């Protein structure tokens, strides 16, 4: 077990409740003991460690911030953020799995589903018995989901879905897909079960990022599902976008974990690596890089801590979440690159974490809203002028 203790230059631990610290520490221990020994091999092979699903469920990590009534932990949003931080400290693919399961499938079922749908799906998903995926992005419609071409037509007592979705996390693993499609009434959400005729998945191969994550294409060829498979409260594009807000919140916390991992690794290496007769940590240029890392991590920690408290109070805005996602992902990516630089040639091997985090963060920089899209979301808020077109 490593000596990793986290990064807390501004004593933010003192601002956390006892429950928040205990949960963070238990997830940190679990991640260190159960995930870290597996992750390099799974990343190398391009596979998701499915053996971790049940243990993560038993720890209450799936849908953690949803009510106990549905078999979930009923934790605060700040606790959920800390969970994301500790999981992404190991690998973005692990946090992505938990984020999709909880924020992008369980949360919309809880928010837009019928009571029957909640009772059917949420307890099993919390236990890891059912895995979900979120089908919004299409090959030609990423930043502009309003242009989606996947359609659902009501024919008698069935919906008929035709189209495809791309870059779907958990796609091949999923037992149920939450799919967004255009109907005569606007965009609606549908629950499509694995094995339904006309529904197939294709795993995306050749990834150089998020390799320890299941990424797939979903294909719907006149796929027929029962009329009651629609999420009854889903209503227009605002429904899937509200789900993305939940996921972006988790990302803003998660990438702080990735940055902390890279900083911790670079600091240790710099103290042990001897050049010109002394540790490279004694040189001014290296110290400057380490100080910049610590400074940016500390700012990001304070940003998500405040965002967490706002979210717990139900006062967070879309733009505040966008600012945190935008800032923190860029911060983490730059820290990963600088950590690799400090590690020199050693940094390109999977014996170390920096290069893996750097590659993963290239994807995180893009998904759930690209850096540029979040810039425009915030720009519209502060100027009152939309620049999307």
C-alpha positions as CSV (number, residue, x, y, z in Angstrom):
1,X,0.0,0.0,0.0
2,X,1.4,3.4,-0.9
3,X,1.8,6.3,1.5
4,X,-0.7,8.4,-0.4
5,X,-2.5,10.8,2.1
6,X,-4.2,13.2,-0.3
7,X,-3.4,16.8,-0.8
8,X,-4.8,19.4,1.6
9,X,-2.6,22.5,1.8
10,X,-5.5,24.8,3.0
11,X,-6.8,22.4,5.6
12,X,-10.1,21.8,3.8
13,X,-10.6,18.7,5.8
14,X,-11.6,20.9,8.7
15,X,-14.6,22.1,6.6
16,X,-15.8,18.6,6.0
17,X,-18.3,16.8,8.3
18,X,-17.3,13.6,10.1
19,X,-19.5,11.6,7.7
20,X,-17.8,13.3,4.7
21,X,-14.3,12.5,6.0
22,X,-15.2,8.9,6.9
23,X,-16.7,8.2,3.6
24,X,-13.8,9.8,1.7
25,X,-11.3,7.8,3.7
26,X,-13.2,4.5,3.3
27,X,-13.4,5.0,-0.5
28,X,-9.7,6.0,-0.6
29,X,-8.7,2.8,1.2
30,X,-10.9,0.7,-1.1
31,X,-9.5,2.3,-4.2
32,X,-6.0,1.9,-3.0
33,X,-6.4,-1.8,-2.0
34,X,-8.8,-3.1,-4.5
35,X,-8.6,-0.9,-7.7
36,X,-5.0,0.2,-7.9
37,X,-3.5,-3.3,-8.1
38,X,-5.8,-4.0,-11.1
39,X,-5.9,-0.8,-13.1
40,X,-2.7,-0.9,-15.1
41,X,-3.4,-4.4,-16.4
42,X,-7.0,-3.5,-17.4
43,X,-5.8,-0.3,-19.0
44,X,-3.2,-2.2,-21.0
45,X,-5.7,-4.8,-22.1
46,X,-8.5,-2.3,-22.8
47,X,-11.0,-3.9,-20.4
48,X,-13.2,-2.6,-17.6
49,X,-12.7,-4.4,-14.3
50,X,-16.2,-5.9,-13.9
51,X,-15.0,-7.7,-10.7
52,X,-15.2,-4.4,-8.9
53,X,-18.9,-3.7,-9.6
54,X,-20.3,-5.7,-6.7
55,X,-17.8,-4.4,-4.2
56,X,-18.4,-0.8,-5.2
57,X,-22.2,-1.5,-4.8
58,X,-21.7,-3.0,-1.4
59,X,-19.8,0.2,-0.4
60,X,-22.8,2.3,-1.5
61,X,-21.1,4.0,-4.4
62,X,-23.8,3.5,-7.0
63,X,-26.4,6.2,-6.9
64,X,-24.9,7.3,-3.6
65,X,-26.8,10.6,-3.4
66,X,-30.2,9.1,-4.1
67,X,-32.7,8.2,-1.4
68,X,-32.4,5.2,0.9
69,X,-36.1,4.4,-0.1
70,X,-34.7,3.0,-3.3
71,X,-31.8,1.1,-1.8
72,X,-29.3,3.9,-2.2
73,X,-27.0,5.4,0.4
74,X,-28.9,8.7,0.7
75,X,-25.6,10.6,0.9
76,X,-25.1,14.3,0.4
77,X,-23.9,15.7,-2.9
78,X,-20.7,16.7,-1.3
79,X,-20.1,13.1,-0.2
80,X,-20.9,12.0,-3.8
81,X,-18.2,14.5,-5.0
82,X,-15.6,13.1,-2.6
83,X,-16.4,9.6,-3.9
84,X,-15.8,10.7,-7.5
85,X,-12.5,12.3,-6.4
86,X,-11.2,9.1,-4.8
87,X,-12.2,6.9,-7.7
88,X,-10.7,9.2,-10.4
89,X,-7.6,9.4,-8.3
90,X,-7.1,5.8,-9.5
91,X,-8.5,6.1,-13.1
92,X,-11.1,8.2,-14.9
93,X,-12.7,5.0,-16.3
94,X,-13.7,3.9,-12.8
95,X,-15.3,7.2,-12.0
96,X,-17.0,7.3,-15.4
97,X,-18.6,3.9,-14.7
98,X,-20.0,5.2,-11.3
99,X,-21.0,8.5,-12.8
100,X,-22.9,7.0,-15.6
101,X,-24.7,4.5,-13.4
102,X,-25.7,7.0,-10.8
103,X,-25.9,10.5,-12.4
104,X,-26.9,9.5,-16.0
105,X,-29.2,6.5,-15.5
106,X,-30.3,6.2,-11.9
107,X,-30.8,10.0,-11.4
108,X,-33.1,10.5,-14.5
109,X,-35.1,7.4,-13.6
110,X,-35.6,8.9,-10.1
111,X,-36.3,12.3,-11.5
112,X,-38.4,11.6,-14.6
113,X,-39.5,8.0,-14.1
114,X,-42.8,6.6,-12.8
115,X,-42.9,5.1,-9.3
116,X,-43.1,1.7,-10.9
117,X,-39.9,2.3,-12.9
118,X,-38.1,3.6,-9.8
119,X,-39.1,0.5,-7.9
120,X,-38.1,-1.8,-10.7
121,X,-34.7,-0.4,-11.6
122,X,-33.2,1.7,-8.8
123,X,-32.7,-1.0,-6.0
124,X,-31.1,-3.4,-8.5
125,X,-28.9,-0.7,-9.9
126,X,-27.8,0.3,-6.5
127,X,-26.8,-3.3,-5.8
128,X,-24.9,-3.6,-9.1
129,X,-27.2,-6.3,-10.3
130,X,-28.3,-4.1,-13.2
131,X,-25.9,-1.9,-15.2
132,X,-27.1,1.1,-17.2
133,X,-25.9,3.4,-20.0
134,X,-27.0,6.8,-21.2
135,X,-27.6,7.2,-24.9
136,X,-27.6,10.9,-26.0
137,X,-24.6,11.5,-28.2
138,X,-24.7,10.6,-31.8
139,X,-21.8,10.3,-34.3
140,X,-22.9,13.6,-36.0
141,X,-24.5,15.3,-32.9
142,X,-22.2,15.8,-29.9
143,X,-22.1,19.4,-28.8
144,X,-25.5,20.0,-30.5
145,X,-27.8,17.2,-29.1
146,X,-30.9,19.1,-30.3
147,X,-30.0,17.9,-33.8
148,X,-30.3,14.2,-32.9
149,X,-31.8,12.0,-35.6
150,X,-32.7,8.9,-33.5
151,X,-36.5,8.8,-33.6
152,X,-39.2,7.0,-31.6
153,X,-42.7,6.5,-33.1
154,X,-45.7,5.4,-31.1
155,X,-47.4,2.5,-32.9
156,X,-50.3,1.1,-30.9
157,X,-49.0,-0.1,-27.5
158,X,-45.3,0.1,-28.6
159,X,-42.7,2.6,-29.3
160,X,-40.5,1.9,-32.4
161,X,-37.0,3.4,-32.1
162,X,-34.6,3.8,-35.0
163,X,-31.2,5.4,-35.0
164,X,-27.9,5.1,-33.3
165,X,-25.8,6.5,-30.4
166,X,-22.1,6.9,-30.2
167,X,-19.3,7.0,-27.5
168,X,-21.6,5.4,-24.9
169,X,-19.9,4.5,-21.6
170,X,-21.0,1.1,-20.2
171,X,-22.7,0.4,-23.6
172,X,-21.7,-3.2,-23.9
173,X,-22.0,-3.9,-20.2
174,X,-25.4,-2.4,-19.8
175,X,-28.5,-4.3,-19.0
176,X,-30.6,-1.3,-19.8
177,X,-30.0,1.8,-21.9
178,X,-31.6,5.1,-21.2
179,X,-32.0,6.4,-24.7
180,X,-33.1,9.9,-25.8
181,X,-35.0,10.1,-29.1
182,X,-37.1,12.6,-31.0
183,X,-40.9,12.0,-30.9
184,X,-43.9,13.9,-32.2
185,X,-44.0,15.4,-28.7
186,X,-40.4,16.4,-28.7
187,X,-37.3,14.7,-27.1
188,X,-38.2,11.9,-24.6
189,X,-36.3,9.3,-22.6
190,X,-36.8,5.6,-23.1
191,X,-35.6,2.5,-21.2
192,X,-34.5,-0.2,-23.6
193,X,-33.5,-3.5,-22.1
194,X,-30.6,-5.6,-23.3
195,X,-31.8,-8.4,-25.6
196,X,-34.7,-6.4,-27.1
197,X,-35.1,-7.3,-30.8
198,X,-33.6,-4.6,-33.0
199,X,-31.2,-3.3,-30.3
200,X,-27.5,-4.1,-30.6
201,X,-24.2,-2.7,-29.3
202,X,-20.7,-2.5,-30.9
203,X,-17.7,-2.0,-28.7
204,X,-15.4,0.8,-29.9
205,X,-11.9,-0.5,-30.4
206,X,-8.5,1.2,-30.7
207,X,-9.0,3.8,-28.0
208,X,-5.8,5.5,-26.7
209,X,-7.7,7.0,-23.8
210,X,-10.2,5.7,-21.2
211,X,-8.9,2.2,-22.0
212,X,-10.2,0.8,-18.7
213,X,-13.7,1.8,-19.7
214,X,-16.4,0.2,-21.8
215,X,-17.2,2.5,-24.7
216,X,-19.7,1.5,-27.4
217,X,-22.1,2.3,-30.2
218,X,-25.8,1.6,-29.6
219,X,-27.9,0.7,-32.7
220,X,-31.6,0.7,-32.9
221,X,-33.1,-1.0,-36.0
222,X,-36.9,-0.6,-35.7
223,X,-36.5,-1.6,-32.0
224,X,-39.9,-2.1,-30.4
225,X,-40.4,-1.5,-26.7
226,X,-43.6,-1.4,-24.6
227,X,-45.5,1.9,-24.4
228,X,-44.7,2.2,-20.6
229,X,-40.9,2.2,-21.3
230,X,-40.9,5.9,-21.8
231,X,-39.9,8.1,-18.8
232,X,-43.3,9.8,-18.3
233,X,-41.9,13.1,-16.9
234,X,-39.2,13.6,-19.6
235,X,-40.0,16.6,-21.6
236,X,-37.8,18.1,-24.3
237,X,-34.0,18.7,-24.4
238,X,-34.0,20.2,-21.0
239,X,-34.4,16.7,-19.5
240,X,-31.2,15.1,-20.8
241,X,-29.3,18.4,-20.3
242,X,-30.3,18.3,-16.6
243,X,-28.8,14.8,-16.4
244,X,-25.5,16.1,-17.9
245,X,-25.5,18.8,-15.2
246,X,-25.4,16.0,-12.6
247,X,-22.6,14.2,-14.4
248,X,-20.5,17.4,-14.9
249,X,-20.7,18.0,-11.1
250,X,-19.1,14.6,-10.5
251,X,-16.4,15.2,-13.1
252,X,-15.5,18.5,-11.5
253,X,-14.7,16.7,-8.3
254,X,-13.3,13.6,-9.9
255,X,-10.5,15.3,-11.9
256,X,-9.2,16.8,-8.7
257,X,-8.4,13.3,-7.7
258,X,-6.5,12.7,-10.9
259,X,-4.5,15.9,-10.4
260,X,-3.8,14.9,-6.8
261,X,-2.5,11.5,-7.9
262,X,-0.2,13.1,-10.5
263,X,1.1,15.7,-8.1
264,X,1.7,13.1,-5.3
265,X,3.6,10.9,-7.8
266,X,5.7,13.7,-9.2
267,X,6.6,15.0,-5.7
268,X,7.7,11.6,-4.5
269,X,9.7,10.9,-7.7
270,X,11.4,14.3,-7.5
271,X,12.6,13.6,-4.0
272,X,14.1,10.3,-5.0
273,X,15.5,11.0,-8.4
274,X,19.2,12.0,-8.2
275,X,20.8,14.1,-10.9
276,X,24.1,16.0,-10.7
277,X,24.5,14.6,-7.2
278,X,21.3,15.7,-5.6
279,X,17.5,15.1,-5.8
280,X,15.8,16.9,-8.7
281,X,13.3,18.4,-6.1
282,X,16.2,20.6,-5.0
283,X,16.3,22.5,-8.3
284,X,14.3,25.7,-8.8
285,X,12.6,24.7,-12.0
286,X,11.2,21.5,-10.6
287,X,10.1,23.3,-7.4
288,X,8.3,25.9,-9.5
289,X,6.4,23.1,-11.3
290,X,5.4,21.4,-8.0
291,X,4.3,24.7,-6.5
292,X,2.2,25.5,-9.5
293,X,0.6,22.1,-9.3
294,X,-0.2,22.5,-5.6
295,X,-1.6,26.0,-6.2
296,X,-4.0,24.9,-8.9
297,X,-5.1,21.8,-7.0
298,X,-5.9,24.0,-3.9
299,X,-8.0,26.4,-6.0
300,X,-9.9,23.5,-7.6
301,X,-10.6,22.0,-4.2
302,X,-12.0,25.2,-2.9
303,X,-14.1,25.5,-6.1
304,X,-15.8,22.1,-5.8
305,X,-16.2,22.3,-2.0
306,X,-18.2,25.5,-2.4
307,X,-20.1,24.0,-5.4
308,X,-20.9,20.9,-3.2
309,X,-22.3,23.1,-0.5
310,X,-24.4,25.0,-3.0
311,X,-25.7,21.7,-4.5
312,X,-26.5,20.3,-1.1
313,X,-28.7,23.4,-0.6
314,X,-30.2,23.1,-4.1
315,X,-28.8,26.5,-5.1
316,X,-26.2,25.5,-7.8
317,X,-26.6,26.8,-11.3
318,X,-25.8,25.2,-14.7
319,X,-23.2,27.9,-15.2
320,X,-21.5,27.3,-11.9
321,X,-21.2,23.6,-12.7
322,X,-19.9,24.4,-16.1
323,X,-17.2,26.7,-14.6
324,X,-16.1,24.0,-12.2
325,X,-16.0,21.3,-15.0
326,X,-14.2,23.6,-17.4
327,X,-11.6,24.9,-14.9
328,X,-10.8,21.7,-13.1
329,X,-10.4,19.4,-16.2
330,X,-8.0,21.9,-17.8
331,X,-6.2,22.1,-14.5
332,X,-5.9,18.3,-14.1
333,X,-4.7,17.8,-17.7
334,X,-2.0,20.4,-17.3
335,X,-0.8,18.9,-14.0
336,X,-0.7,15.4,-15.6
337,X,1.5,16.7,-18.4
338,X,3.8,18.5,-16.0
339,X,4.0,15.4,-13.8
340,X,5.0,13.3,-16.8
341,X,7.7,15.9,-17.5
342,X,9.1,15.7,-14.0
343,X,9.2,11.9,-14.3
344,X,11.1,12.1,-17.6
345,X,11.3,8.9,-19.6
346,X,9.9,6.9,-16.7
347,X,6.7,8.8,-17.0
348,X,5.7,7.2,-20.3
349,X,5.5,3.7,-18.7
350,X,2.4,2.3,-16.9
351,X,4.6,1.6,-13.9
352,X,3.6,5.2,-13.1
353,X,0.2,7.0,-13.3
354,X,0.9,10.3,-15.0
355,X,0.7,9.2,-18.6
356,X,-2.5,7.1,-18.0
357,X,-4.2,10.1,-16.3
358,X,-3.0,12.4,-19.1
359,X,-4.5,10.2,-21.8
360,X,-7.8,9.8,-19.9
361,X,-8.1,13.5,-19.2
362,X,-7.9,14.2,-22.9
363,X,-11.3,12.4,-23.1
364,X,-12.7,14.1,-20.0
365,X,-11.7,17.4,-21.5
366,X,-14.1,16.6,-24.4
367,X,-17.0,14.6,-22.9
368,X,-20.0,16.0,-21.0
369,X,-19.5,19.3,-22.8
370,X,-16.2,20.3,-24.4
371,X,-14.1,23.0,-22.9
372,X,-15.2,25.4,-25.6
373,X,-18.9,24.6,-25.1
374,X,-18.6,25.4,-21.3
375,X,-16.8,28.6,-22.2
376,X,-19.9,29.6,-24.3
377,X,-22.3,28.6,-21.6
378,X,-20.6,30.8,-19.1
379,X,-20.1,33.6,-21.7
380,X,-23.8,33.7,-22.4
381,X,-24.5,34.0,-18.6
382,X,-22.2,36.9,-18.0
383,X,-22.9,38.8,-21.2
384,X,-26.5,37.9,-21.8
385,X,-25.5,37.1,-25.4
386,X,-25.5,33.6,-26.9
387,X,-22.6,32.8,-29.1
388,X,-23.4,29.2,-30.0
389,X,-24.3,30.0,-33.6
